[in-house]
Amino acid sequence: MKAKTELDNTIDLDEASAVKALAALAQAQRLRAFRALVVAGPAGLTPGSMAEQLGVAPSALSFHLKELAHSGLVSSEARGRNLIYRASFSHMNALLGYLTEHCCEGGVCEATGAARDKACISG
């Protein structure tokens, strides 16, 4: 992974980092956990509240959160006796940017799914 720029807090992903992030998301429980953290926003969630929300055993969730953290998609912070997990929005956006960097052979793609698909197919 390339370095963060301090001014805009963006991340430029290389291929290996993108593969690591996609591999972390390629498991249903991890994808659900990541989506729950995205929904929670900057406030994040404790593992206990996330386990309850997702209906997952805390030990299983701990394993999945570790994998997401290793990929850079989530971070954790100790707050008192609790850990707070948060989605790394900069890493998520970097992954999306990596995936769409050369969309439609460099042409402008529409923002909506059907229009974008049509523009990319007929472009």
C-alpha positions as CSV (number, residue, x, y, z in Angstrom):
1,M,0.0,0.0,0.0
2,K,1.3,3.4,-0.8
3,A,1.6,6.1,1.9
4,K,-1.3,8.2,3.0
5,T,-1.1,11.8,2.0
6,E,-1.4,13.9,5.2
7,L,-3.3,16.8,3.6
8,D,-6.3,14.9,2.2
9,N,-6.1,11.6,4.1
10,T,-6.4,9.6,0.8
11,I,-4.8,6.2,0.2
12,D,-3.5,5.0,-3.1
13,L,-3.8,1.2,-3.2
14,D,-1.5,-1.1,-5.1
15,E,-2.7,-4.4,-6.6
16,A,-1.5,-6.5,-3.6
17,S,-3.4,-4.2,-1.1
18,A,-6.6,-4.3,-3.3
19,V,-6.4,-8.1,-3.5
20,K,-6.0,-8.3,0.3
21,A,-9.0,-6.1,0.9
22,L,-11.2,-7.9,-1.6
23,A,-10.2,-11.3,-0.1
24,A,-11.2,-10.0,3.3
25,L,-14.6,-9.0,2.0
26,A,-15.1,-12.3,0.1
27,Q,-16.6,-14.0,3.2
28,A,-20.3,-13.5,4.2
29,Q,-19.7,-12.8,7.9
30,R,-16.9,-10.4,7.2
31,L,-18.9,-8.6,4.6
32,R,-21.8,-8.2,7.0
33,A,-19.5,-7.0,9.7
34,F,-17.9,-4.4,7.4
35,R,-21.3,-3.2,6.2
36,A,-22.5,-2.8,9.8
37,L,-19.5,-0.7,10.5
38,V,-20.1,1.4,7.4
39,V,-23.7,2.0,8.6
40,A,-22.5,2.9,12.1
41,G,-20.3,5.6,10.6
42,P,-17.5,7.3,12.6
43,A,-19.0,6.3,16.0
44,G,-18.2,2.7,15.3
45,L,-19.4,-0.3,17.2
46,T,-18.2,-2.5,20.0
47,P,-17.7,-6.2,19.2
48,G,-20.5,-7.1,21.7
49,S,-23.1,-4.9,20.0
50,M,-22.0,-6.0,16.6
51,A,-22.1,-9.7,17.6
52,E,-25.7,-9.2,18.9
53,Q,-26.7,-7.2,15.8
54,L,-25.3,-9.8,13.4
55,G,-26.3,-12.8,15.4
56,V,-22.7,-14.1,15.4
57,A,-20.7,-15.7,18.3
58,P,-18.3,-13.2,19.7
59,S,-15.3,-15.5,19.1
60,A,-16.2,-15.9,15.5
61,L,-16.7,-12.2,15.1
62,S,-13.3,-11.5,16.7
63,F,-11.7,-13.7,14.0
64,H,-13.5,-11.8,11.2
65,L,-12.7,-8.4,12.7
66,K,-9.0,-9.4,12.9
67,E,-9.0,-10.3,9.2
68,L,-10.7,-7.0,8.3
69,A,-8.3,-5.0,10.4
70,H,-5.3,-6.9,8.8
71,S,-6.6,-5.8,5.3
72,G,-6.9,-2.2,6.4
73,L,-10.6,-2.0,6.0
74,V,-11.3,-1.5,9.7
75,S,-9.5,0.0,12.7
76,S,-10.0,-0.4,16.4
77,E,-9.5,1.9,19.3
78,A,-9.5,1.1,23.0
79,R,-12.1,3.2,24.9
80,G,-12.1,2.3,28.6
81,R,-12.7,-1.5,28.8
82,N,-14.2,-1.6,25.3
83,L,-12.8,-1.8,21.8
84,I,-14.5,0.4,19.2
85,Y,-14.3,-0.8,15.7
86,R,-14.7,1.6,12.8
87,A,-14.8,1.2,9.0
88,S,-11.8,2.8,7.4
89,F,-13.6,5.0,4.9
90,S,-10.4,6.2,3.3
91,H,-9.4,2.6,2.6
92,M,-12.8,1.7,1.4
93,N,-12.8,4.7,-1.0
94,A,-9.3,3.8,-2.1
95,L,-10.5,0.3,-3.0
96,L,-13.4,1.7,-4.9
97,G,-11.1,4.1,-6.7
98,Y,-8.7,1.3,-7.6
99,L,-11.6,-0.7,-9.0
100,T,-13.0,2.1,-11.1
101,E,-9.8,3.9,-12.0
102,H,-9.9,2.9,-15.7
103,C,-13.7,2.6,-16.0
104,C,-15.1,2.7,-19.5
105,E,-11.7,3.0,-21.1
106,G,-11.1,6.4,-19.6
107,G,-14.4,7.8,-20.7
108,V,-17.0,9.4,-18.5
109,C,-19.4,6.9,-17.0
110,E,-22.9,7.7,-15.7
111,A,-23.5,7.6,-12.0
112,T,-26.5,5.2,-12.1
113,G,-26.0,1.5,-12.6
114,A,-28.1,0.9,-15.7
115,A,-26.8,4.1,-17.4
116,R,-23.2,3.2,-16.5
117,D,-23.6,-0.3,-17.8
118,K,-25.0,1.0,-21.1
119,A,-22.3,3.6,-21.4
120,C,-19.6,1.1,-20.7
121,I,-21.0,-1.5,-23.1
122,S,-21.8,0.8,-26.0
123,G,-18.8,3.2,-25.3
